[in-house]
Amino acid sequence: MRQPAHCDACRRPLSPGDQIPIVAWLRLDGKARCCGARLRLRLLAVEVLGFALGATGMLGLLLLI
Ligand SMILES: [Zn+2]
């Protein structure tokens, strides 16, 4: 499903700490650590959406138990 995480600009694989785009984005002010390219906001939005869906799913599970 998910592609291995890599930089869109230079195609280098991301380090484990940078696998979560929103974390890297917040920490590095929207720039990739490897090459300084601006991270795409579209990817960030996808990540945020996935996180929100995951959190909602977890909450739903907790409520079911
Ligand atoms: Zn890069």
N, CA, C, O and the ligand as a Tripos MOL2 file, in Angstrom:
@<TRIPOS>MOLECULE
protein
  261   259    66     0     0
PROTEIN
NO_CHARGES

@<TRIPOS>ATOM
      1 N           0.8300   -1.1980    0.0000 N.3       1 MET1
      2 CA          0.0000    0.0000    0.0000 C.3       1 MET1
      3 C           0.8690    1.2540    0.0000 C.2       1 MET1
      4 O           0.8680    2.0400   -0.9470 O.2       1 MET1
      5 N           1.6030    1.4110    1.0840 N.am      2 ARG2
      6 CA          2.4480    2.5990    1.2030 C.3       2 ARG2
      7 C           3.7570    2.4020    0.4670 C.2       2 ARG2
      8 O           4.3670    1.3350    0.5340 O.2       2 ARG2
      9 N           4.1780    3.4250   -0.2240 N.am      3 GLN3
     10 CA          5.5010    3.3760   -0.8150 C.3       3 GLN3
     11 C           6.5210    3.5850    0.2860 C.2       3 GLN3
     12 O           6.2500    4.2600    1.2790 O.2       3 GLN3
     13 N           7.7090    2.9960    0.1010 N.am      4 PRO4
     14 CA          8.7740    3.2900    1.0540 C.3       4 PRO4
     15 C           9.0290    4.7870    1.0700 C.2       4 PRO4
     16 O           9.0620    5.4330    0.0220 O.2       4 PRO4
     17 N           9.2060    5.3250    2.2420 N.am      5 ALA5
     18 CA          9.3520    6.7710    2.3400 C.3       5 ALA5
     19 C          10.6740    7.2220    1.7410 C.2       5 ALA5
     20 O          11.7410    6.6980    2.0590 O.2       5 ALA5
     21 N          10.5680    8.2010    0.8720 N.am      6 HIS6
     22 CA         11.7740    8.7790    0.3280 C.3       6 HIS6
     23 C          11.5080   10.2280   -0.0200 C.2       6 HIS6
     24 O          10.3620   10.6600   -0.1450 O.2       6 HIS6
     25 N          12.5810   10.9600   -0.1710 N.am      7 CYS7
     26 CA         12.4580   12.3700   -0.4990 C.3       7 CYS7
     27 C          11.9440   12.5340   -1.9250 C.2       7 CYS7
     28 O          12.4410   11.8850   -2.8460 O.2       7 CYS7
     29 N          10.9650   13.3860   -2.1050 N.am      8 ASP8
     30 CA         10.4310   13.6250   -3.4400 C.3       8 ASP8
     31 C          11.4380   14.3220   -4.3390 C.2       8 ASP8
     32 O          11.4340   14.1410   -5.5560 O.2       8 ASP8
     33 N          12.2920   15.1120   -3.7290 N.am      9 ALA9
     34 CA         13.2000   15.9280   -4.5350 C.3       9 ALA9
     35 C          14.4330   15.1480   -4.9600 C.2       9 ALA9
     36 O          14.8020   15.1670   -6.1340 O.2       9 ALA9
     37 N          15.0800   14.4570   -4.0180 N.am     10 CYS10
     38 CA         16.3560   13.8290   -4.3540 C.3      10 CYS10
     39 C          16.2850   12.3070   -4.3210 C.2      10 CYS10
     40 O          17.2700   11.6240   -4.6020 O.2      10 CYS10
     41 N          15.0900   11.7730   -3.9700 N.am     11 ARG11
     42 CA         14.8640   10.3260   -4.0390 C.3      11 ARG11
     43 C          15.6710    9.5230   -3.0250 C.2      11 ARG11
     44 O          15.7130    8.2950   -3.0990 O.2      11 ARG11
     45 N          16.3010   10.1970   -2.0940 N.am     12 ARG12
     46 CA         16.9950    9.4420   -1.0590 C.3      12 ARG12
     47 C          15.9880    8.9320   -0.0440 C.2      12 ARG12
     48 O          15.0150    9.6190    0.2650 O.2      12 ARG12
     49 N          16.2150    7.7330    0.4770 N.am     13 PRO13
     50 CA         15.3040    7.2330    1.5110 C.3      13 PRO13
     51 C          15.3910    8.1050    2.7570 C.2      13 PRO13
     52 O          16.4530    8.6280    3.0950 O.2      13 PRO13
     53 N          14.2630    8.2500    3.4290 N.am     14 LEU14
     54 CA         14.2410    9.0770    4.6320 C.3      14 LEU14
     55 C          14.7310    8.2800    5.8260 C.2      14 LEU14
     56 O          14.5200    7.0700    5.9090 O.2      14 LEU14
     57 N          15.3790    8.9600    6.7370 N.am     15 SER15
     58 CA         15.7920    8.3060    7.9720 C.3      15 SER15
     59 C          14.5480    8.0230    8.8110 C.2      15 SER15
     60 O          13.5150    8.6690    8.6370 O.2      15 SER15
     61 N          14.6520    7.0480    9.7260 N.am     16 PRO16
     62 CA         13.4730    6.6630   10.5140 C.3      16 PRO16
     63 C          12.7950    7.8490   11.1870 C.2      16 PRO16
     64 O          11.5690    7.8870   11.2960 O.2      16 PRO16
     65 N          13.5780    8.8050   11.6330 N.am     17 GLY17
     66 CA         12.9900    9.9610   12.2990 C.3      17 GLY17
     67 C          12.2060   10.8610   11.3660 C.2      17 GLY17
     68 O          11.3980   11.6760   11.8100 O.2      17 GLY17
     69 N          12.4460   10.7120   10.0750 N.am     18 ASP18
     70 CA         11.7670   11.5640    9.1080 C.3      18 ASP18
     71 C          10.6840   10.8230    8.3470 C.2      18 ASP18
     72 O          10.1660   11.3270    7.3500 O.2      18 ASP18
     73 N          10.3380    9.6270    8.8100 N.am     19 GLN19
     74 CA          9.3360    8.8320    8.1080 C.3      19 GLN19
     75 C           7.9470    9.4390    8.2340 C.2      19 GLN19
     76 O           7.0800    9.2140    7.3890 O.2      19 GLN19
     77 N           7.7450   10.2040    9.2890 N.am     20 ILE20
     78 CA          6.4390   10.8220    9.4940 C.3      20 ILE20
     79 C           6.5200   12.2580    9.0010 C.2      20 ILE20
     80 O           7.0800   13.1200    9.6800 O.2      20 ILE20
     81 N           5.9650   12.5180    7.8250 N.am     21 PRO21
     82 CA          6.1680   13.8340    7.2060 C.3      21 PRO21
     83 C           5.7780   14.9980    8.0970 C.2      21 PRO21
     84 O           6.4560   16.0260    8.1030 O.2      21 PRO21
     85 N           4.7010   14.8540    8.8480 N.am     22 ILE22
     86 CA          4.2590   16.0070    9.6250 C.3      22 ILE22
     87 C           5.2670   16.3470   10.7180 C.2      22 ILE22
     88 O           5.4720   17.5160   11.0420 O.2      22 ILE22
     89 N           5.8940   15.3180   11.2810 N.am     23 VAL23
     90 CA          6.9030   15.5550   12.3080 C.3      23 VAL23
     91 C           8.1140   16.2560   11.7100 C.2      23 VAL23
     92 O           8.6190   17.2380   12.2530 O.2      23 VAL23
     93 N           8.5690   15.7230   10.5720 N.am     24 ALA24
     94 CA          9.7200   16.3220    9.8970 C.3      24 ALA24
     95 C           9.3820   17.7390    9.4500 C.2      24 ALA24
     96 O          10.2160   18.6420    9.5160 O.2      24 ALA24
     97 N           8.1670   17.9130    9.0030 N.am     25 TRP25
     98 CA          7.7390   19.2140    8.4980 C.3      25 TRP25
     99 C           7.7490   20.2570    9.6050 C.2      25 TRP25
    100 O           8.2340   21.3740    9.4250 O.2      25 TRP25
    101 N           7.2010   19.8690   10.7560 N.am     26 LEU26
    102 CA          7.1620   20.8020   11.8730 C.3      26 LEU26
    103 C           8.5650   21.0940   12.3820 C.2      26 LEU26
    104 O           8.8900   22.2310   12.7220 O.2      26 LEU26
    105 N           9.3930   20.0530   12.4320 N.am     27 ARG27
    106 CA         10.7070   20.2020   13.0270 C.3      27 ARG27
    107 C          11.6420   20.9980   12.1240 C.2      27 ARG27
    108 O          12.4680   21.7790   12.5950 O.2      27 ARG27
    109 N          11.4990   20.7870   10.8230 N.am     28 LEU28
    110 CA         12.4520   21.3840    9.8840 C.3      28 LEU28
    111 C          11.8390   22.5220    9.0880 C.2      28 LEU28
    112 O          12.3810   22.9380    8.0640 O.2      28 LEU28
    113 N          10.7030   23.0240    9.5650 N.am     29 ASP29
    114 CA         10.0900   24.1840    8.9300 C.3      29 ASP29
    115 C           9.7670   23.9310    7.4640 C.2      29 ASP29
    116 O           9.9820   24.7900    6.6090 O.2      29 ASP29
    117 N           9.2510   22.7460    7.1900 N.am     30 GLY30
    118 CA          8.7650   22.4580    5.8440 C.3      30 GLY30
    119 C           9.8410   22.1000    4.8430 C.2      30 GLY30
    120 O           9.5690   22.0040    3.6460 O.2      30 GLY30
    121 N          11.0540   21.9010    5.3150 N.am     31 LYS31
    122 CA         12.1170   21.5610    4.3720 C.3      31 LYS31
    123 C          12.6420   20.1560    4.6450 C.2      31 LYS31
    124 O          12.6880   19.7020    5.7890 O.2      31 LYS31
    125 N          13.0370   19.4810    3.5710 N.am     32 ALA32
    126 CA         13.6200   18.1570    3.7110 C.3      32 ALA32
    127 C          15.0200   18.2710    4.3090 C.2      32 ALA32
    128 O          15.7810   19.1770    3.9670 O.2      32 ALA32
    129 N          15.3460   17.3450    5.2020 N.am     33 ARG33
    130 CA         16.6480   17.3870    5.8460 C.3      33 ARG33
    131 C          17.7700   17.0720    4.8510 C.2      33 ARG33
    132 O          18.8620   17.6350    4.9300 O.2      33 ARG33
    133 N          17.4800   16.1640    3.9160 N.am     34 CYS34
    134 CA         18.5180   15.6650    3.0210 C.3      34 CYS34
    135 C          18.9990   16.7210    2.0330 C.2      34 CYS34
    136 O          20.2010   16.8480    1.8010 O.2      34 CYS34
    137 N          18.0750   17.4780    1.4480 N.am     35 CYS35
    138 CA         18.4820   18.3670    0.3650 C.3      35 CYS35
    139 C          17.9010   19.7700    0.5040 C.2      35 CYS35
    140 O          18.1830   20.6420   -0.3170 O.2      35 CYS35
    141 N          17.0880   19.9920    1.5410 N.am     36 GLY36
    142 CA         16.5440   21.3330    1.7570 C.3      36 GLY36
    143 C          15.3700   21.6750    0.8630 C.2      36 GLY36
    144 O          14.8890   22.8080    0.8670 O.2      36 GLY36
    145 N          14.9050   20.6920    0.0910 N.am     37 ALA37
    146 CA         13.7540   20.9380   -0.7670 C.3      37 ALA37
    147 C          12.4980   21.0940    0.0940 C.2      37 ALA37
    148 O          12.3770   20.4820    1.1560 O.2      37 ALA37
    149 N          11.6030   21.8950   -0.3660 N.am     38 ARG38
    150 CA         10.3520   22.0670    0.3590 C.3      38 ARG38
    151 C           9.5300   20.7870    0.2790 C.2      38 ARG38
    152 O           9.3570   20.2230   -0.8020 O.2      38 ARG38
    153 N           9.0340   20.3390    1.4000 N.am     39 LEU39
    154 CA          8.1770   19.1610    1.3950 C.3      39 LEU39
    155 C           6.8180   19.5460    0.8200 C.2      39 LEU39
    156 O           6.3180   20.6520    1.0230 O.2      39 LEU39
    157 N           6.2480   18.5990    0.1030 N.am     40 ARG40
    158 CA          4.9740   18.8910   -0.5290 C.3      40 ARG40
    159 C           3.8460   18.8880    0.4840 C.2      40 ARG40
    160 O           3.7030   17.9650    1.2860 O.2      40 ARG40
    161 N           3.0600   19.9310    0.4280 N.am     41 LEU41
    162 CA          1.9400   20.0410    1.3570 C.3      41 LEU41
    163 C           0.8820   18.9880    1.0750 C.2      41 LEU41
    164 O           0.1470   18.5760    1.9720 O.2      41 LEU41
    165 N           0.8130   18.5580   -0.1770 N.am     42 ARG42
    166 CA         -0.1720   17.5250   -0.5040 C.3      42 ARG42
    167 C           0.1300   16.2490    0.2750 C.2      42 ARG42
    168 O          -0.7740   15.6150    0.8200 O.2      42 ARG42
    169 N           1.4130   15.8770    0.3230 N.am     43 LEU43
    170 CA          1.7960   14.6920    1.0700 C.3      43 LEU43
    171 C           1.4920   14.8770    2.5440 C.2      43 LEU43
    172 O           1.0520   13.9470    3.2210 O.2      43 LEU43
    173 N           1.7290   16.0830    3.0350 N.am     44 LEU44
    174 CA          1.4600   16.3680    4.4350 C.3      44 LEU44
    175 C          -0.0300   16.2050    4.7290 C.2      44 LEU44
    176 O          -0.4200   15.6420    5.7520 O.2      44 LEU44
    177 N          -0.8470   16.7040    3.8150 N.am     45 ALA45
    178 CA         -2.2880   16.6080    3.9930 C.3      45 ALA45
    179 C          -2.7220   15.1470    4.0290 C.2      45 ALA45
    180 O          -3.5700   14.7660    4.8360 O.2      45 ALA45
    181 N          -2.1370   14.3300    3.1530 N.am     46 VAL46
    182 CA         -2.4540   12.9010    3.1390 C.3      46 VAL46
    183 C          -2.0970   12.2720    4.4750 C.2      46 VAL46
    184 O          -2.8470   11.4640    5.0210 O.2      46 VAL46
    185 N          -0.9370   12.6590    4.9880 N.am     47 GLU47
    186 CA         -0.4830   12.1080    6.2580 C.3      47 GLU47
    187 C          -1.4200   12.5120    7.3960 C.2      47 GLU47
    188 O          -1.7830   11.6920    8.2390 O.2      47 GLU47
    189 N          -1.8010   13.7880    7.4070 N.am     48 VAL48
    190 CA         -2.6940   14.2770    8.4520 C.3      48 VAL48
    191 C          -4.0320   13.5430    8.3870 C.2      48 VAL48
    192 O          -4.6030   13.1670    9.4110 O.2      48 VAL48
    193 N          -4.5160   13.3490    7.1640 N.am     49 LEU49
    194 CA         -5.7850   12.6470    6.9720 C.3      49 LEU49
    195 C          -5.6770   11.2110    7.4760 C.2      49 LEU49
    196 O          -6.5650   10.7170    8.1710 O.2      49 LEU49
    197 N          -4.5770   10.5490    7.1160 N.am     50 GLY50
    198 CA         -4.3730    9.1780    7.5690 C.3      50 GLY50
    199 C          -4.3120    9.0900    9.0810 C.2      50 GLY50
    200 O          -4.8600    8.1720    9.6900 O.2      50 GLY50
    201 N          -3.6310   10.0680    9.6790 N.am     51 PHE51
    202 CA         -3.5160   10.0830   11.1340 C.3      51 PHE51
    203 C          -4.8820   10.2830   11.7680 C.2      51 PHE51
    204 O          -5.2250    9.6200   12.7470 O.2      51 PHE51
    205 N          -5.6580   11.1990   11.2050 N.am     52 ALA52
    206 CA         -6.9840   11.4850   11.7450 C.3      52 ALA52
    207 C          -7.8800   10.2510   11.6500 C.2      52 ALA52
    208 O          -8.6030    9.9200   12.5900 O.2      52 ALA52
    209 N          -7.8210    9.5720   10.4930 N.am     53 LEU53
    210 CA         -8.6190    8.3660   10.3160 C.3      53 LEU53
    211 C          -8.1760    7.2840   11.2930 C.2      53 LEU53
    212 O          -9.0020    6.5880   11.8850 O.2      53 LEU53
    213 N          -6.8650    7.1520   11.4540 N.am     54 GLY54
    214 CA         -6.3470    6.1580   12.3850 C.3      54 GLY54
    215 C          -6.7880    6.4530   13.8100 C.2      54 GLY54
    216 O          -7.1880    5.5490   14.5430 O.2      54 GLY54
    217 N          -6.7130    7.7190   14.1970 N.am     55 ALA55
    218 CA         -7.1070    8.1100   15.5460 C.3      55 ALA55
    219 C          -8.5960    7.8530   15.7610 C.2      55 ALA55
    220 O          -9.0120    7.3880   16.8230 O.2      55 ALA55
    221 N          -9.3890    8.1610   14.7380 N.am     56 THR56
    222 CA        -10.8340    7.9180   14.8320 C.3      56 THR56
    223 C         -11.1120    6.4250   14.9800 C.2      56 THR56
    224 O         -11.9620    6.0100   15.7660 O.2      56 THR56
    225 N         -10.3720    5.6250   14.2030 N.am     57 GLY57
    226 CA        -10.5470    4.1750   14.2910 C.3      57 GLY57
    227 C         -10.1860    3.6560   15.6680 C.2      57 GLY57
    228 O         -10.8880    2.8070   16.2170 O.2      57 GLY57
    229 N          -9.0960    4.1580   16.2320 N.am     58 MET58
    230 CA         -8.6780    3.7400   17.5690 C.3      58 MET58
    231 C          -9.7590    4.1060   18.5910 C.2      58 MET58
    232 O         -10.1080    3.3150   19.4670 O.2      58 MET58
    233 N         -10.2680    5.3130   18.4520 N.am     59 LEU59
    234 CA        -11.2960    5.7840   19.3940 C.3      59 LEU59
    235 C         -12.5220    4.8810   19.2990 C.2      59 LEU59
    236 O         -13.1110    4.5070   20.3140 O.2      59 LEU59
    237 N         -12.9000    4.5340   18.0630 N.am     60 GLY60
    238 CA        -14.0430    3.6690   17.8470 C.3      60 GLY60
    239 C         -13.8300    2.3070   18.5140 C.2      60 GLY60
    240 O         -14.7420    1.7520   19.1270 O.2      60 GLY60
    241 N         -12.6110    1.7820   18.3820 N.am     61 LEU61
    242 CA        -12.2940    0.4960   19.0100 C.3      61 LEU61
    243 C         -12.4190    0.5920   20.5190 C.2      61 LEU61
    244 O         -12.9780   -0.2940   21.1660 O.2      61 LEU61
    245 N         -11.8900    1.6830   21.0770 N.am     62 LEU62
    246 CA        -11.9360    1.8510   22.5190 C.3      62 LEU62
    247 C         -13.3770    1.9390   23.0120 C.2      62 LEU62
    248 O         -13.7060    1.4190   24.0780 O.2      62 LEU62
    249 N         -14.2240    2.5910   22.2430 N.am     63 LEU63
    250 CA        -15.6160    2.7460   22.6400 C.3      63 LEU63
    251 C         -16.3670    1.4140   22.5420 C.2      63 LEU63
    252 O         -17.3280    1.1810   23.2750 O.2      63 LEU63
    253 N         -15.9210    0.5450   21.6340 N.am     64 LEU64
    254 CA        -16.5880   -0.7440   21.4660 C.3      64 LEU64
    255 C         -16.2690   -1.6990   22.6120 C.2      64 LEU64
    256 O         -17.0860   -2.5440   22.9790 O.2      64 LEU64
    257 N         -15.0930   -1.5550   23.1610 N.am     65 ILE65
    258 CA        -14.6840   -2.4830   24.2070 C.3      65 ILE65
    259 C         -15.4640   -2.2230   25.5030 C.2      65 ILE65
    260 O         -15.2520   -2.9130   26.5000 O.2      65 ILE65
    261 ZN         15.9100   15.3430   -0.4350 Zn       66 ZN66
@<TRIPOS>BOND
     1     1     2 1
     2     2     3 1
     3     3     4 2
     4     3     5 am
     5     5     6 1
     6     6     7 1
     7     7     8 2
     8     7     9 am
     9     9    10 1
    10    10    11 1
    11    11    12 2
    12    11    13 am
    13    13    14 1
    14    14    15 1
    15    15    16 2
    16    15    17 am
    17    17    18 1
    18    18    19 1
    19    19    20 2
    20    19    21 am
    21    21    22 1
    22    22    23 1
    23    23    24 2
    24    23    25 am
    25    25    26 1
    26    26    27 1
    27    27    28 2
    28    27    29 am
    29    29    30 1
    30    30    31 1
    31    31    32 2
    32    31    33 am
    33    33    34 1
    34    34    35 1
    35    35    36 2
    36    35    37 am
    37    37    38 1
    38    38    39 1
    39    39    40 2
    40    39    41 am
    41    41    42 1
    42    42    43 1
    43    43    44 2
    44    43    45 am
    45    45    46 1
    46    46    47 1
    47    47    48 2
    48    47    49 am
    49    49    50 1
    50    50    51 1
    51    51    52 2
    52    51    53 am
    53    53    54 1
    54    54    55 1
    55    55    56 2
    56    55    57 am
    57    57    58 1
    58    58    59 1
    59    59    60 2
    60    59    61 am
    61    61    62 1
    62    62    63 1
    63    63    64 2
    64    63    65 am
    65    65    66 1
    66    66    67 1
    67    67    68 2
    68    67    69 am
    69    69    70 1
    70    70    71 1
    71    71    72 2
    72    71    73 am
    73    73    74 1
    74    74    75 1
    75    75    76 2
    76    75    77 am
    77    77    78 1
    78    78    79 1
    79    79    80 2
    80    79    81 am
    81    81    82 1
    82    82    83 1
    83    83    84 2
    84    83    85 am
    85    85    86 1
    86    86    87 1
    87    87    88 2
    88    87    89 am
    89    89    90 1
    90    90    91 1
    91    91    92 2
    92    91    93 am
    93    93    94 1
    94    94    95 1
    95    95    96 2
    96    95    97 am
    97    97    98 1
    98    98    99 1
    99    99   100 2
   100    99   101 am
   101   101   102 1
   102   102   103 1
   103   103   104 2
   104   103   105 am
   105   105   106 1
   106   106   107 1
   107   107   108 2
   108   107   109 am
   109   109   110 1
   110   110   111 1
   111   111   112 2
   112   111   113 am
   113   113   114 1
   114   114   115 1
   115   115   116 2
   116   115   117 am
   117   117   118 1
   118   118   119 1
   119   119   120 2
   120   119   121 am
   121   121   122 1
   122   122   123 1
   123   123   124 2
   124   123   125 am
   125   125   126 1
   126   126   127 1
   127   127   128 2
   128   127   129 am
   129   129   130 1
   130   130   131 1
   131   131   132 2
   132   131   133 am
   133   133   134 1
   134   134   135 1
   135   135   136 2
   136   135   137 am
   137   137   138 1
   138   138   139 1
   139   139   140 2
   140   139   141 am
   141   141   142 1
   142   142   143 1
   143   143   144 2
   144   143   145 am
   145   145   146 1
   146   146   147 1
   147   147   148 2
   148   147   149 am
   149   149   150 1
   150   150   151 1
   151   151   152 2
   152   151   153 am
   153   153   154 1
   154   154   155 1
   155   155   156 2
   156   155   157 am
   157   157   158 1
   158   158   159 1
   159   159   160 2
   160   159   161 am
   161   161   162 1
   162   162   163 1
   163   163   164 2
   164   163   165 am
   165   165   166 1
   166   166   167 1
   167   167   168 2
   168   167   169 am
   169   169   170 1
   170   170   171 1
   171   171   172 2
   172   171   173 am
   173   173   174 1
   174   174   175 1
   175   175   176 2
   176   175   177 am
   177   177   178 1
   178   178   179 1
   179   179   180 2
   180   179   181 am
   181   181   182 1
   182   182   183 1
   183   183   184 2
   184   183   185 am
   185   185   186 1
   186   186   187 1
   187   187   188 2
   188   187   189 am
   189   189   190 1
   190   190   191 1
   191   191   192 2
   192   191   193 am
   193   193   194 1
   194   194   195 1
   195   195   196 2
   196   195   197 am
   197   197   198 1
   198   198   199 1
   199   199   200 2
   200   199   201 am
   201   201   202 1
   202   202   203 1
   203   203   204 2
   204   203   205 am
   205   205   206 1
   206   206   207 1
   207   207   208 2
   208   207   209 am
   209   209   210 1
   210   210   211 1
   211   211   212 2
   212   211   213 am
   213   213   214 1
   214   214   215 1
   215   215   216 2
   216   215   217 am
   217   217   218 1
   218   218   219 1
   219   219   220 2
   220   219   221 am
   221   221   222 1
   222   222   223 1
   223   223   224 2
   224   223   225 am
   225   225   226 1
   226   226   227 1
   227   227   228 2
   228   227   229 am
   229   229   230 1
   230   230   231 1
   231   231   232 2
   232   231   233 am
   233   233   234 1
   234   234   235 1
   235   235   236 2
   236   235   237 am
   237   237   238 1
   238   238   239 1
   239   239   240 2
   240   239   241 am
   241   241   242 1
   242   242   243 1
   243   243   244 2
   244   243   245 am
   245   245   246 1
   246   246   247 1
   247   247   248 2
   248   247   249 am
   249   249   250 1
   250   250   251 1
   251   251   252 2
   252   251   253 am
   253   253   254 1
   254   254   255 1
   255   255   256 2
   256   255   257 am
   257   257   258 1
   258   258   259 1
   259   259   260 2
@<TRIPOS>SUBSTRUCTURE
     1 MET1         2 RESIDUE 1 A MET
     2 ARG2         6 RESIDUE 1 A ARG
     3 GLN3        10 RESIDUE 1 A GLN
     4 PRO4        14 RESIDUE 1 A PRO
     5 ALA5        18 RESIDUE 1 A ALA
     6 HIS6        22 RESIDUE 1 A HIS
     7 CYS7        26 RESIDUE 1 A CYS
     8 ASP8        30 RESIDUE 1 A ASP
     9 ALA9        34 RESIDUE 1 A ALA
    10 CYS10       38 RESIDUE 1 A CYS
    11 ARG11       42 RESIDUE 1 A ARG
    12 ARG12       46 RESIDUE 1 A ARG
    13 PRO13       50 RESIDUE 1 A PRO
    14 LEU14       54 RESIDUE 1 A LEU
    15 SER15       58 RESIDUE 1 A SER
    16 PRO16       62 RESIDUE 1 A PRO
    17 GLY17       66 RESIDUE 1 A GLY
    18 ASP18       70 RESIDUE 1 A ASP
    19 GLN19       74 RESIDUE 1 A GLN
    20 ILE20       78 RESIDUE 1 A ILE
    21 PRO21       82 RESIDUE 1 A PRO
    22 ILE22       86 RESIDUE 1 A ILE
    23 VAL23       90 RESIDUE 1 A VAL
    24 ALA24       94 RESIDUE 1 A ALA
    25 TRP25       98 RESIDUE 1 A TRP
    26 LEU26      102 RESIDUE 1 A LEU
    27 ARG27      106 RESIDUE 1 A ARG
    28 LEU28      110 RESIDUE 1 A LEU
    29 ASP29      114 RESIDUE 1 A ASP
    30 GLY30      118 RESIDUE 1 A GLY
    31 LYS31      122 RESIDUE 1 A LYS
    32 ALA32      126 RESIDUE 1 A ALA
    33 ARG33      130 RESIDUE 1 A ARG
    34 CYS34      134 RESIDUE 1 A CYS
    35 CYS35      138 RESIDUE 1 A CYS
    36 GLY36      142 RESIDUE 1 A GLY
    37 ALA37      146 RESIDUE 1 A ALA
    38 ARG38      150 RESIDUE 1 A ARG
    39 LEU39      154 RESIDUE 1 A LEU
    40 ARG40      158 RESIDUE 1 A ARG
    41 LEU41      162 RESIDUE 1 A LEU
    42 ARG42      166 RESIDUE 1 A ARG
    43 LEU43      170 RESIDUE 1 A LEU
    44 LEU44      174 RESIDUE 1 A LEU
    45 ALA45      178 RESIDUE 1 A ALA
    46 VAL46      182 RESIDUE 1 A VAL
    47 GLU47      186 RESIDUE 1 A GLU
    48 VAL48      190 RESIDUE 1 A VAL
    49 LEU49      194 RESIDUE 1 A LEU
    50 GLY50      198 RESIDUE 1 A GLY
    51 PHE51      202 RESIDUE 1 A PHE
    52 ALA52      206 RESIDUE 1 A ALA
    53 LEU53      210 RESIDUE 1 A LEU
    54 GLY54      214 RESIDUE 1 A GLY
    55 ALA55      218 RESIDUE 1 A ALA
    56 THR56      222 RESIDUE 1 A THR
    57 GLY57      226 RESIDUE 1 A GLY
    58 MET58      230 RESIDUE 1 A MET
    59 LEU59      234 RESIDUE 1 A LEU
    60 GLY60      238 RESIDUE 1 A GLY
    61 LEU61      242 RESIDUE 1 A LEU
    62 LEU62      246 RESIDUE 1 A LEU
    63 LEU63      250 RESIDUE 1 A LEU
    64 LEU64      254 RESIDUE 1 A LEU
    65 ILE65      258 RESIDUE 1 A ILE
    66 ZN66       261 GROUP 0 **** ****
